[in-house]
């Protein structure tokens, strides 16, 4: 019996414990992943995407905490950030729209930053219809948000908050929005996100599984960039 227990410890429990001892701090402070359960970032991120999170994008934190050991950067406009919601602490994935000191406003789906309307280029929505089950007639455009071009989507038949603000961002406060503007609980509802609640930056999709089709893998989205392909 002792030999069996010793063998079980040596071949199974100890390697598993060692793996967890190494991986847990690594995930907490350096590199992590985030399962996305909702469509608030469509069409950039889909339900069932497993997103890689770079926790060293802006700073180094004490493992398992939000305390900074070192900081070498801040989120920039257009980044896809992973953060803790100021409302209930849920970990969310949204796009950074407003920076500290910015005045953010939404007028009939048009985003204004410091009184300047952002530019939009309409695009064909048909390539996205298969993945957009919320509405059969979505409106998709490329939003030119500073130096970041990215897709945004509107769902005209849905009741949504299409005008907001103006709201001035406090020091260390960031305004976050989903790319699916009519299907996102974001800073329009829970307010600015403080700098110390930002976990890291989403770098890309590791893998993807279709939640509406029994978690069938979306192979075309494996190792998929979140940046807009301008080719």
C-alpha positions as a LaTeX table, in Angstrom:
\begin{tabular}{lrrr}
\hline
Residue & $x$ (\AA) & $y$ (\AA) & $z$ (\AA) \\
\hline
Unk1 & 0.00 & 0.00 & 0.00 \\
Unk2 & 2.82 & 2.41 & 0.90 \\
Unk3 & 4.55 & 1.66 & $-2.39$ \\
Unk4 & 1.36 & 2.46 & $-4.32$ \\
Unk5 & 0.89 & 5.73 & $-2.45$ \\
Unk6 & 4.52 & 6.67 & $-2.99$ \\
Unk7 & 4.26 & 5.87 & $-6.69$ \\
Unk8 & 1.00 & 7.85 & $-6.98$ \\
Unk9 & 2.66 & 10.83 & $-5.30$ \\
Unk10 & 5.82 & 10.59 & $-7.40$ \\
Unk11 & 4.13 & 10.06 & $-10.79$ \\
Unk12 & 0.91 & 12.05 & $-10.44$ \\
Unk13 & 0.46 & 14.33 & $-7.43$ \\
Unk14 & 3.94 & 15.88 & $-7.32$ \\
Unk15 & 4.10 & 16.71 & $-11.08$ \\
Unk16 & 0.57 & 18.16 & $-10.91$ \\
Unk17 & 1.43 & 20.25 & $-7.84$ \\
Unk18 & 4.65 & 21.46 & $-9.46$ \\
Unk19 & 2.80 & 22.39 & $-12.64$ \\
Unk20 & 0.22 & 24.40 & $-10.67$ \\
Unk21 & 2.92 & 26.06 & $-8.57$ \\
Unk22 & 4.60 & 27.31 & $-11.75$ \\
Unk23 & 1.54 & 28.08 & $-13.85$ \\
Unk24 & $-0.58$ & 29.92 & $-11.26$ \\
Unk25 & 1.84 & 32.84 & $-10.70$ \\
Unk26 & 2.61 & 32.86 & $-14.44$ \\
Unk27 & $-1.08$ & 33.25 & $-15.30$ \\
Unk28 & $-1.60$ & 35.78 & $-12.55$ \\
Unk29 & 1.23 & 38.16 & $-13.44$ \\
Unk30 & 2.54 & 37.47 & $-16.96$ \\
Unk31 & 0.31 & 35.65 & $-19.45$ \\
Unk32 & $-3.28$ & 34.53 & $-19.13$ \\
Unk33 & $-6.32$ & 33.69 & $-21.21$ \\
Unk34 & $-9.92$ & 34.83 & $-21.05$ \\
Unk35 & $-13.01$ & 32.92 & $-22.17$ \\
Unk36 & $-15.49$ & 35.32 & $-23.80$ \\
Unk37 & $-19.11$ & 34.28 & $-23.07$ \\
Unk38 & $-21.00$ & 37.19 & $-24.70$ \\
Unk39 & $-21.22$ & 39.02 & $-28.02$ \\
Unk40 & $-20.47$ & 42.53 & $-26.71$ \\
Unk41 & $-17.26$ & 42.75 & $-28.76$ \\
Unk42 & $-18.66$ & 41.47 & $-32.06$ \\
Unk43 & $-17.57$ & 41.34 & $-34.78$ \\
Unk44 & $-13.99$ & 41.61 & $-33.43$ \\
Unk45 & $-14.43$ & 38.93 & $-30.75$ \\
Unk46 & $-17.12$ & 36.22 & $-30.84$ \\
Unk47 & $-18.82$ & 34.24 & $-28.09$ \\
Unk48 & $-16.67$ & 31.21 & $-27.41$ \\
Unk49 & $-13.36$ & 32.87 & $-28.28$ \\
Unk50 & $-10.45$ & 32.09 & $-25.96$ \\
Unk51 & $-8.43$ & 35.31 & $-25.89$ \\
Unk52 & $-4.77$ & 35.60 & $-24.95$ \\
Unk53 & $-4.15$ & 38.27 & $-22.29$ \\
Unk54 & $-0.76$ & 39.99 & $-22.10$ \\
Unk55 & $-0.47$ & 40.99 & $-18.44$ \\
Unk56 & 2.91 & 42.62 & $-19.03$ \\
Unk57 & 1.54 & 45.03 & $-21.62$ \\
Unk58 & 1.43 & 47.94 & $-19.16$ \\
Unk59 & 2.98 & 46.85 & $-15.87$ \\
Unk60 & 4.09 & 44.08 & $-13.54$ \\
Unk61 & 1.80 & 43.20 & $-10.65$ \\
Unk62 & 2.25 & 41.17 & $-7.50$ \\
Unk63 & 0.82 & 37.72 & $-8.37$ \\
Unk64 & $-2.83$ & 37.28 & $-7.36$ \\
Unk65 & $-3.26$ & 41.01 & $-6.62$ \\
Unk66 & $-3.72$ & 44.33 & $-8.47$ \\
Unk67 & $-0.73$ & 45.93 & $-6.71$ \\
Unk68 & 1.94 & 47.25 & $-9.09$ \\
Unk69 & 5.59 & 46.32 & $-8.76$ \\
Unk70 & 6.56 & 48.32 & $-11.84$ \\
Unk71 & 4.75 & 50.27 & $-14.55$ \\
Unk72 & 6.08 & 51.12 & $-18.02$ \\
Unk73 & 3.00 & 52.16 & $-19.95$ \\
Unk74 & $-0.68$ & 52.93 & $-19.95$ \\
Unk75 & $-3.55$ & 51.77 & $-22.17$ \\
Unk76 & $-3.89$ & 53.75 & $-25.39$ \\
Unk77 & $-7.02$ & 54.55 & $-27.32$ \\
Unk78 & $-8.13$ & 51.55 & $-29.33$ \\
Unk79 & $-6.52$ & 48.89 & $-27.12$ \\
Unk80 & $-8.68$ & 45.89 & $-26.21$ \\
Unk81 & $-8.30$ & 45.77 & $-22.45$ \\
Unk82 & $-9.13$ & 43.12 & $-19.87$ \\
Unk83 & $-10.28$ & 44.62 & $-16.57$ \\
Unk84 & $-12.42$ & 44.16 & $-13.49$ \\
Unk85 & $-15.86$ & 45.80 & $-13.71$ \\
Unk86 & $-16.34$ & 48.65 & $-11.21$ \\
Unk87 & $-19.92$ & 47.42 & $-10.78$ \\
Unk88 & $-19.42$ & 43.85 & $-9.56$ \\
Unk89 & $-15.79$ & 42.84 & $-10.12$ \\
Unk90 & $-16.53$ & 40.63 & $-13.14$ \\
Unk91 & $-13.59$ & 40.33 & $-15.52$ \\
Unk92 & $-14.54$ & 41.95 & $-18.84$ \\
Unk93 & $-13.03$ & 42.50 & $-22.28$ \\
Unk94 & $-13.77$ & 45.86 & $-23.93$ \\
Unk95 & $-12.11$ & 48.50 & $-26.10$ \\
Unk96 & $-10.42$ & 51.56 & $-24.59$ \\
Unk97 & $-12.25$ & 54.57 & $-25.98$ \\
Unk98 & $-11.63$ & 57.42 & $-23.53$ \\
Unk99 & $-8.39$ & 58.27 & $-21.70$ \\
Unk100 & $-7.95$ & 60.24 & $-18.45$ \\
Unk101 & $-9.09$ & 63.82 & $-19.00$ \\
Unk102 & $-11.04$ & 63.03 & $-22.17$ \\
Unk103 & $-14.61$ & 64.15 & $-22.73$ \\
Unk104 & $-16.59$ & 61.23 & $-24.16$ \\
Unk105 & $-19.97$ & 61.56 & $-25.85$ \\
Unk106 & $-22.17$ & 59.38 & $-28.04$ \\
Unk107 & $-24.73$ & 60.99 & $-30.36$ \\
Unk108 & $-26.96$ & 58.62 & $-32.31$ \\
Unk109 & $-24.20$ & 55.96 & $-32.44$ \\
Unk110 & $-21.52$ & 58.50 & $-33.43$ \\
Unk111 & $-18.66$ & 58.67 & $-30.94$ \\
Unk112 & $-17.24$ & 62.08 & $-30.01$ \\
Unk113 & $-13.89$ & 62.44 & $-28.24$ \\
Unk114 & $-13.18$ & 65.92 & $-26.85$ \\
Unk115 & $-15.92$ & 67.30 & $-29.07$ \\
Unk116 & $-14.53$ & 65.73 & $-32.27$ \\
Unk117 & $-16.66$ & 63.19 & $-34.12$ \\
Unk118 & $-14.84$ & 59.99 & $-35.02$ \\
Unk119 & $-14.93$ & 58.93 & $-38.67$ \\
Unk120 & $-16.74$ & 55.85 & $-39.94$ \\
Unk121 & $-16.46$ & 53.88 & $-43.17$ \\
Unk122 & $-19.54$ & 51.72 & $-43.91$ \\
Unk123 & $-18.75$ & 48.13 & $-44.85$ \\
Unk124 & $-20.63$ & 45.10 & $-46.13$ \\
Unk125 & $-22.28$ & 43.25 & $-43.23$ \\
Unk126 & $-22.94$ & 40.00 & $-45.13$ \\
Unk127 & $-19.64$ & 38.31 & $-44.08$ \\
Unk128 & $-20.72$ & 38.68 & $-40.44$ \\
Unk129 & $-24.33$ & 37.45 & $-40.71$ \\
Unk130 & $-23.55$ & 33.82 & $-39.84$ \\
Unk131 & $-22.07$ & 34.82 & $-36.49$ \\
Unk132 & $-24.56$ & 37.56 & $-35.62$ \\
Unk133 & $-27.60$ & 35.81 & $-34.25$ \\
Unk134 & $-28.86$ & 38.84 & $-32.28$ \\
Unk135 & $-30.14$ & 40.68 & $-35.35$ \\
Unk136 & $-30.53$ & 39.70 & $-39.00$ \\
Unk137 & $-29.86$ & 43.22 & $-40.27$ \\
Unk138 & $-26.76$ & 44.51 & $-38.44$ \\
Unk139 & $-25.00$ & 47.66 & $-39.55$ \\
Unk140 & $-21.22$ & 47.22 & $-39.65$ \\
Unk141 & $-18.66$ & 49.98 & $-40.15$ \\
Unk142 & $-14.98$ & 50.65 & $-39.60$ \\
Unk143 & $-14.50$ & 53.18 & $-36.82$ \\
Unk144 & $-11.35$ & 55.27 & $-37.18$ \\
Unk145 & $-10.58$ & 55.79 & $-33.50$ \\
Unk146 & $-7.43$ & 57.87 & $-33.42$ \\
Unk147 & $-4.76$ & 55.65 & $-34.97$ \\
Unk148 & $-6.81$ & 52.47 & $-34.46$ \\
Unk149 & $-9.16$ & 51.25 & $-37.18$ \\
Unk150 & $-11.60$ & 48.58 & $-36.01$ \\
Unk151 & $-15.05$ & 47.22 & $-36.74$ \\
Unk152 & $-18.10$ & 48.40 & $-34.84$ \\
Unk153 & $-21.60$ & 46.99 & $-35.15$ \\
Unk154 & $-25.06$ & 48.45 & $-34.55$ \\
Unk155 & $-28.30$ & 46.48 & $-34.13$ \\
Unk156 & $-31.02$ & 48.90 & $-35.29$ \\
Unk157 & $-33.98$ & 46.75 & $-34.19$ \\
Unk158 & $-32.77$ & 46.49 & $-30.59$ \\
Unk159 & $-33.64$ & 48.93 & $-27.82$ \\
Unk160 & $-30.27$ & 50.40 & $-26.81$ \\
Unk161 & $-28.48$ & 53.43 & $-25.39$ \\
Unk162 & $-27.43$ & 55.24 & $-28.59$ \\
Unk163 & $-26.70$ & 58.66 & $-27.06$ \\
Unk164 & $-24.65$ & 59.31 & $-23.93$ \\
Unk165 & $-22.84$ & 62.12 & $-22.15$ \\
Unk166 & $-20.83$ & 64.19 & $-22.48$ \\
Unk167 & $-18.78$ & 62.69 & $-19.62$ \\
Unk168 & $-15.32$ & 63.86 & $-18.52$ \\
Unk169 & $-12.92$ & 61.10 & $-17.52$ \\
Unk170 & $-11.28$ & 61.49 & $-14.10$ \\
Unk171 & $-7.57$ & 61.09 & $-13.41$ \\
Unk172 & $-6.61$ & 57.42 & $-13.91$ \\
Unk173 & $-10.08$ & 56.72 & $-15.38$ \\
Unk174 & $-10.71$ & 54.98 & $-18.72$ \\
Unk175 & $-13.92$ & 54.80 & $-20.75$ \\
Unk176 & $-14.50$ & 51.27 & $-22.10$ \\
Unk177 & $-16.97$ & 50.28 & $-24.82$ \\
Unk178 & $-17.91$ & 47.09 & $-26.64$ \\
Unk179 & $-17.57$ & 47.01 & $-30.42$ \\
Unk180 & $-21.16$ & 45.76 & $-30.61$ \\
Unk181 & $-22.45$ & 49.13 & $-29.49$ \\
Unk182 & $-26.10$ & 48.13 & $-29.00$ \\
Unk183 & $-25.27$ & 44.94 & $-27.10$ \\
Unk184 & $-22.68$ & 45.92 & $-24.51$ \\
Unk185 & $-22.82$ & 46.71 & $-20.80$ \\
Unk186 & $-19.86$ & 49.05 & $-20.60$ \\
Unk187 & $-18.75$ & 52.43 & $-19.21$ \\
Unk188 & $-22.01$ & 53.98 & $-20.34$ \\
Unk189 & $-23.61$ & 51.97 & $-17.55$ \\
Unk190 & $-20.91$ & 51.34 & $-14.91$ \\
Unk191 & $-18.73$ & 54.42 & $-15.42$ \\
Unk192 & $-14.97$ & 54.83 & $-15.90$ \\
Unk193 & $-12.56$ & 52.00 & $-15.10$ \\
Unk194 & $-9.69$ & 52.94 & $-12.81$ \\
Unk195 & $-6.14$ & 52.23 & $-13.96$ \\
Unk196 & $-5.45$ & 49.77 & $-11.16$ \\
Unk197 & $-8.38$ & 47.56 & $-12.24$ \\
Unk198 & $-6.93$ & 46.97 & $-15.72$ \\
Unk199 & $-5.44$ & 43.47 & $-15.94$ \\
Unk200 & $-3.76$ & 43.61 & $-19.33$ \\
Unk201 & $-4.25$ & 43.80 & $-23.09$ \\
Unk202 & $-5.94$ & 41.21 & $-25.28$ \\
Unk203 & $-3.45$ & 40.08 & $-27.88$ \\
Unk204 & $-5.35$ & 37.64 & $-30.08$ \\
Unk205 & $-7.60$ & 34.60 & $-30.20$ \\
Unk206 & $-5.93$ & 31.35 & $-29.15$ \\
Unk207 & $-8.88$ & 29.11 & $-30.01$ \\
Unk208 & $-12.60$ & 29.47 & $-30.65$ \\
Unk209 & $-15.63$ & 27.27 & $-30.07$ \\
Unk210 & $-19.10$ & 27.96 & $-31.43$ \\
Unk211 & $-21.43$ & 28.23 & $-28.43$ \\
Unk212 & $-24.52$ & 28.03 & $-30.67$ \\
Unk213 & $-23.36$ & 24.80 & $-32.34$ \\
Unk214 & $-22.44$ & 22.49 & $-29.45$ \\
Unk215 & $-18.98$ & 24.08 & $-29.05$ \\
Unk216 & $-17.81$ & 23.02 & $-32.47$ \\
Unk217 & $-14.33$ & 24.46 & $-33.06$ \\
Unk218 & $-14.05$ & 27.47 & $-35.35$ \\
Unk219 & $-10.73$ & 26.39 & $-36.84$ \\
Unk220 & $-10.42$ & 29.54 & $-38.94$ \\
Unk221 & $-10.24$ & 31.61 & $-35.74$ \\
Unk222 & $-7.48$ & 29.58 & $-34.10$ \\
Unk223 & $-4.42$ & 31.83 & $-33.57$ \\
Unk224 & $-6.43$ & 34.75 & $-34.95$ \\
Unk225 & $-5.34$ & 38.40 & $-34.75$ \\
Unk226 & $-7.71$ & 40.98 & $-33.23$ \\
Unk227 & $-6.36$ & 43.72 & $-35.46$ \\
Unk228 & $-8.27$ & 44.80 & $-38.54$ \\
Unk229 & $-6.81$ & 43.32 & $-41.71$ \\
Unk230 & $-6.25$ & 46.32 & $-44.00$ \\
Unk231 & $-5.04$ & 44.27 & $-46.97$ \\
\hline
\end{tabular}
